[in-house]
Amino acid sequence: MLAKLVARGDDRDKARMRLADALRDTEVAGPGNNIYFLREVLSDTLFRQGGVTTGYVAAFQAARARAREAESTFNAPGRAD
């Protein structure tokens, strides 16, 4: 870990929005990082509602993979709609 970003707010949503703003303004040069993943998590409906468990990250990653696969199938060359 190179750095840790923490945000506070009067409630969960205000802290989440501050963190999202901070991540939007953050640029990391050099090593790979997970900033885009964190941005996606902060905008996820389930996360915003506070309905996450220890299995959230795995489920979120699986849902992202399914969405990307569906998108690539939909945008495939030669697809007739």
Secondary structure, DSSP 8 states (H G I E B T S, - for coil): ---------SSHHHHHHHHHHHHHT----SS---HHHHHHHHH-HHHHHT---TTHHHHHHHHHHHHHHHHHHHT-TT---
